[in-house]
C-alpha cells in the first residue's frame, strides 16, 4: 500500500485527554480516532492489527472445537427479564425503545440470547456438547470512559459459549478453552497471568481472568513469589494464622474521642497501634444490615462478604441508614449493644484480639479493653479481608507479591445459572428432562490491542510484535524527486508485493526526518530505506525493536525478510 494514498494521519503531540501510552500512541500513530467519549473509529492500520488479532483468536477457537456465528447486538428485554438481569445488571446496560415502545438492550454480553437460541433448537443429549463463539461489538454505558480502548462504551469482543449434559463435560471444555486462551495470549507475545477471579454479574462459580501485566492496569494481582499461584486480589484467600495476645481481658471502659474518625487518629490518641483496634463497617447485603469487623489495619473485602452470604447485591450502607440503625455515624461504630436487626460478622484476625478498642455507637466515644467473646459476640468468623503483600501464599509456597494487570480475557463455569432460569433443557438417554450446563469465555479484542501497545513501545513509538504488525515492511523513499531513488523504491515495492510481503510504501513528498519519525511512531517491525546509495542498489535494512541496522543490496532483501519472519 502506498502511504500517499492511505488514511494515516499522524500527530506530533499527545492528545490532551490521553493519560496512558497506548491511548497516546494509537491516536498519534493514526490507528484510532475518538468519535465521542469512549467511542472510537479504527483507521486502516488499526483495522489491520485488529484483523490479525482476530485471526489468531479464530485459529485457536477452531482448535478448541468452537464454531463461529453471529448474534444480534439489539436484544429484546424479555430475554434479560427471564434471568433477572434486566434490573440487576445495572446502569451500564444501554436500554432503548423502538417506535412501538418495546424495550431493547444494546448487547453488553450474549448469555441470554445464546441460551434462548440453544433452548429453542436443541432438545436431546445427542446434540451436546456444543461450543459456539462470535466476534462482535459490545456496548456498555461506562460512567467514566477512560484510558482509550481500555475502558470504552463500545468495544470489540470475542465471546464463546458451551452447552453440556453434565458438569464433567463442562470441565473438559473449560480446560480446553483455558488452554486456547493461553495459546492466544502467548502467540500475541504478551506477558500475562491466568488468575483466579470473581464471576461478578455473570453468575457461576469457577472462573479465571487472563491479566496482562502493566502498571496502568486497574486490577491488582496477588501472586506467589515461589510458585505459579495467582489470583485477583478480590479472590485470594488469606491463610495467615493469628496468635491470641497473651494477656488477660480487662474491664471495658468508654472514653471520649471527640472529632476522631479514622483508625489512625483513634489509635494515636489512645496510645496503641492500629492493629490493636477493631474497625466496624456497615453493609447492606440484599437489604439486610450487616456490621463487618476487621482488625484496624485490614480492609474489608466486599467480594468475600458477598460470597459468604451468596448475595445478589452488596454495598456500604449510607450515613443516614447507619445512623438510623445504630444511633451513631461513621467513625464511631462498634460491636457492643448492636440492635437485633443488625447481624455481626468478623474477619478471622479479630478473634485473636484482646483488650482492643472499638467504636461505642455514640458519636465521639470509643471503648477500650474490648475482647471478643467477653464483651461481644458475632454470628460467625470468616476470611473477610483483602490479602496483603507478605502474607503466606494460599498454595503454601512462598509469600504474596502484588502486580497491576489489565484484564483481557475471562473464562467462566456458569453451571445451570442461565439455563435453569430460561428453561434450557434436554432429554437424556432415559428420556428424562434435565437442565443444560453452560460455560462462557470472553476476550476483549480491542482491549487486547491496547494492552499489546502498553507492553510494546519505546520513546519513539509503537514496537509491534511481528505476528500482528499492520505491515511486515515499511519501505521509505527518502527523496522521491530523485529518479534513481524513486525507481529503486518502486522496483523493491513491486518485487516484495509479488512475493506476498505486506509492504507500506512511504512515497510521500515529505522530508526524510518526517518519514523516519512517522515510521518509528507507527512501529512496523522492518524498515527498508532507499537513500543516497540507490544508484548502487544498496538500501538500509533496520529492525524497529532492536534498532539493529546495516546496508544490504536489494537482491538480499527477500532472504533477510523471510529469515526475520520465519
Protein Blocks (a to p, Z undefined) as FASTA:
>chain_A
ZZklpccdddfbdcfklmbfklmmmmmnopaccfbghiacddfklmmmmmmmmmmmmmmm
mmnopacddddfbdcfklmmmnopmmmnojmlccdddfkopacdddfbfklmmmmmmmmm
gccfklpccddddddddddddfbggehjmocfbdcddddddddfbfklmmmmmmmmmmmm
mmmmmmnopacddddddekjngpjbdcddddddfkbcbdcdddfkbcbdcdfklmccfbd
cdddddddddddddddehiabfklmmmmnopafklpccdddddeehiacdddddfkbccd
fklmmmmnopabdcdddfklmmmmnopaehiacfehpafklccdddfklmmpghiacdeh
ighiacehiaehkloccfbdcdfbdcdehiacfklpajddddddddfbdcddekjmlmmm
nopacddfkopacddddddddddfklmmmmmmmmnccfkbccddfklgfbfbdcddfblm
bmklmmmmmmmmmmmmmnopacdddfbfcdfklmmmmmmmnopabacdddfklmnopacd
ddfklopacdddfklmmmmmmmmmZZ
